[in-house]
Every structure is written in structure tokens, then in C-alpha cells.
Amino acid sequence: MRLIAVKLSTVEHDIMTKEGWQWLLHHIHDESVTIYRSTKTYDHDRKEELYGMILKGAQISQGDRFKSIAEFLS
């Protein structure tokens, strides 16, 4: 599993909306934006692990946003 997590220190922007996503792209280097990257193998069933992440607050998005941030970071 590959993970890119984006943490905002303010709640002013919802990066799951079009406007929030545009804000992130323009402010990705701001101090209020933290990006975490990680990879790991599944310990159990893939669906169970994803469900557990969602229960902890993760939001699953379409792969286009993941690819966009991954390209930016590479």
C-alpha cells in the first residue's frame, strides 16, 4: 500500500472539494501544510485494513489526486 497523507493545521479548507484542492495546489509549500508519505504491506485483508483506516478518519479519494501529489513530490 502506498500512502500520501495531507495534514492542514487549519480547518479553513476542505481539500476534498474543488476549491480546497486548488488552494492546496497553490499553497503546498505553506507552513500550514504537512505531507506524509509511506509504504507498507498489508498485514491482513486489504479491505479490512482500508476500512480500519476510514474508521480512524482517513478519506479515500480517486487516484487522480494521489497521482497529482505523487508527481509533484517526485
C-alpha positions in Angstrom: 0.0 0.0 0.0 1.3 3.5 -0.8 0.0 6.4 1.3 0.2 10.1 0.9 -1.4 12.0 3.7 -2.0 15.7 3.7 -2.5 17.4 7.1 -3.6 21.1 7.3 -3.0 23.0 10.5 -6.2 25.0 9.9 -9.7 23.8 9.1 -10.4 26.6 6.7 -10.1 24.5 3.6 -11.6 21.1 2.7 -9.2 19.7 0.2 -11.8 17.1 -1.0 -13.7 20.0 -2.7 -12.6 21.5 -6.0 -11.9 24.9 -4.3 -10.0 23.3 -1.5 -7.9 21.2 -3.9 -7.0 24.3 -5.9 -6.0 26.1 -2.6 -3.7 23.1 -1.7 -2.0 23.2 -5.1 -1.2 26.9 -4.7 -0.2 26.6 -1.1 1.5 23.2 -0.9 4.7 24.8 0.5 3.0 26.8 3.2 3.8 26.0 6.8 0.2 25.1 7.4 0.5 22.1 5.0 2.3 18.9 6.1 2.6 15.9 3.7 3.4 12.4 4.9 4.5 9.6 2.6 4.6 5.9 3.5 4.5 2.4 2.1 3.6 -0.9 3.7 2.4 -4.4 3.0 -1.0 -5.4 4.1 -0.9 -7.3 7.4 -4.5 -8.7 6.8 -7.1 -8.4 4.2 -6.8 -5.2 2.1 -10.5 -4.3 2.5 -10.3 -4.7 6.3 -7.2 -2.5 6.5 -8.8 0.2 4.4 -11.9 0.0 6.5 -9.9 0.4 9.6 -8.1 3.5 8.2 -11.5 5.0 7.3 -12.7 4.4 10.9 -9.7 6.4 12.1 -10.5 9.4 9.8 -8.9 8.6 6.5 -10.7 9.7 3.4 -10.2 7.6 0.2 -10.2 9.7 -3.0 -10.0 8.9 -6.7 -6.4 8.1 -7.8 -6.1 11.3 -9.8 -5.4 13.4 -6.7 -2.9 10.8 -5.4 -1.1 10.8 -8.8 -1.1 14.6 -8.9 0.6 14.9 -5.5 2.9 12.0 -6.2 4.1 13.6 -9.4 4.6 16.9 -7.6 6.7 15.2 -4.9 8.9 13.2 -7.2 
